[in-house]
Structure formats: C-alpha cells, structure tokens
Amino acid sequence: MHTEHFFLPEAAARAVNNARRVIAVGTTSVRVLEHVATAEGLPLRECSGSTNIFIYPPYNYKVVDALITNFHLPQSTLLMLVSAFAGRGAGHESLSGSHPGTVQIFLLWRLHVDFVRSRRFFQVSFGKSADG
C-alpha cells in the first residue's frame, strides 16, 4: 500500500465533525479521514502527516458515509477500498458478491472498461497531483 501525505485543515475537520453525512470525493479523502479517526480519534481536528492505511473488506468506516470516486484497476488496493464500501451492510466481502447493488457496481465498471478499450480511448485521471 502506498503512502500519502496529507494536511487536514481546521475548517475541514470542523465541517466533517458537524456533518450529518460525510461524502468523500476520492479514495485519498477516504484514507485520510479514516486514518485520522483511527490514529487521533474523534472528533477530528487539524493535523498533518502521512497514511498508509489499507482499507479492505470487511472494514468498519468511522467517518465516511459515501464515496464518489474514479474507476480503479482490477486487483488494486483502491478497488479493495471501494469493495469494502460496496459490501457495507450487505454481509459480503467483495464487489463480485451476490448482493444486487455490488453486482451492478461491478458490471457498470466492467462496461466502462470494455467500452474504453474497444474505442481505444486514452483515459486520464487527474486524481493525483503529486508524483509520489
């Protein structure tokens, strides 16, 4: 699992602490919020550091309620994070489990990959702004 460096500003920590629901945008956001909640406890407060948290099924999310993310490669550590989300409350531990919602997510992802490959599109993700 790769290490990511982060800074969680006071305003962001306060917004998360006061939110009814926390919707993380991107897997880095999930990793940072869950790392800080695990390492520092709740409520969240301003901090900086690095995380190498590896989130995989079954994982008990402490902060994040929902996730918006890009598509991830099969057998990747980030797909494991998404898989932990998809199996949440369903009693399943993988995206390929039998829960209808997880199967639909997996099939949508496969359709996307197949379409991109068949059209020879060049897919770019701007999710990472650093080289490490």
C-alpha positions in Angstrom: 0.0 0.0 0.0 1.4 3.4 -1.0 1.9 6.2 1.5 0.1 9.5 1.0 1.0 12.8 2.8 -1.9 15.0 3.9 -2.9 18.1 5.7 -6.4 18.3 7.3 -7.3 21.9 7.8 -9.3 23.1 10.9 -12.2 24.2 8.8 -12.4 20.8 7.0 -12.2 18.9 10.3 -15.0 21.1 11.8 -17.2 20.6 8.7 -16.8 16.8 8.9 -17.5 16.8 12.6 -20.7 18.8 12.1 -22.0 17.0 9.1 -25.0 14.7 9.1 -23.4 12.7 6.4 -19.8 12.7 5.1 -19.4 12.1 1.3 -15.7 11.7 0.5 -14.6 12.7 -3.0 -11.8 10.4 -4.0 -10.1 7.5 -2.2 -7.4 9.8 -0.8 -10.0 11.7 1.1 -11.4 8.4 2.5 -7.9 7.2 3.5 -7.1 10.5 5.2 -10.3 10.8 7.2 -10.3 7.2 8.3 -6.6 7.3 9.2 -7.1 10.4 11.3 -10.2 9.0 13.0 -8.3 5.8 13.8 -5.0 7.4 14.9 -6.2 10.6 16.6 -9.8 9.7 17.5 -13.0 11.6 17.1 -13.9 14.4 16.8 -11.4 15.2 14.0 -9.1 18.2 14.4 -6.5 19.9 12.3 -3.5 17.7 11.6 -0.9 16.7 9.0 1.1 13.6 8.4 1.1 10.6 6.2 -1.0 7.5 5.9 -0.5 4.0 4.5 -3.9 2.7 5.7 -5.1 -0.3 3.7 -8.9 -0.4 3.7 -10.3 -3.7 2.6 -13.5 -5.8 3.4 -14.7 -6.0 6.0 -13.9 -2.5 7.2 -15.9 -0.6 9.7 -15.9 3.0 8.4 -15.7 5.5 11.3 -16.2 8.8 9.4 -17.1 8.4 5.7 -20.7 7.5 4.8 -20.5 7.7 1.0 -17.8 7.8 -1.7 -17.5 9.4 -5.1 -14.5 8.1 -7.0 -13.0 7.3 -10.3 -12.9 3.8 -11.7 -10.0 1.7 -10.4 -8.0 -1.2 -11.9 -8.9 -4.8 -11.0 -6.9 -6.3 -8.2 -5.8 -2.8 -7.0 -5.6 -1.8 -3.4 -8.0 1.1 -4.2 -10.6 -1.3 -5.6 -10.4 -3.1 -2.3 -11.4 0.2 -0.6 -14.3 0.6 -2.9 -15.2 -3.1 -2.4 -15.3 -2.5 1.4 -17.8 0.3 0.7 -19.9 -1.7 -1.7 -20.2 -4.7 0.6 -21.2 -2.5 3.5 -24.4 -3.7 5.2 -24.8 -6.5 2.7 -22.7 -9.1 4.5 -20.5 -9.6 1.5 -16.8 -9.1 1.3 -16.2 -8.3 -2.4 -17.5 -6.5 -5.4 -18.3 -9.8 -7.0 -20.5 -10.8 -4.1 -24.1 -11.8 -4.7 -25.7 -8.6 -3.3 -27.5 -6.9 -6.3 -26.1 -3.5 -5.6 -22.5 -4.7 -5.6 -23.0 -6.7 -8.8 -24.5 -3.7 -10.5 -21.5 -1.6 -9.5 -19.1 -4.2 -10.7 -20.9 -4.6 -14.0 -21.1 -0.9 -14.6 -17.3 -0.7 -14.0 -16.7 -3.6 -16.5 -18.9 -2.0 -19.1 -16.9 1.2 -18.8 -13.5 -0.6 -19.1 -14.7 -2.6 -22.1 -16.1 0.5 -23.8 -12.9 2.5 -23.2 -10.7 -0.4 -24.5 -12.9 -1.1 -27.6 -12.8 2.6 -28.7 -9.0 2.8 -27.9 -9.7 5.9 -25.7 -6.9 7.3 -23.7 -8.2 7.6 -20.2 -6.6 10.2 -17.9 -7.3 10.7 -14.2 -6.4 13.9 -12.5 -6.8 12.4 -9.1 -3.2 12.6 -8.2 -1.4 15.9 -8.4 1.9 14.7 -6.8 4.4 12.2 -8.2 4.6 10.0 -5.1 
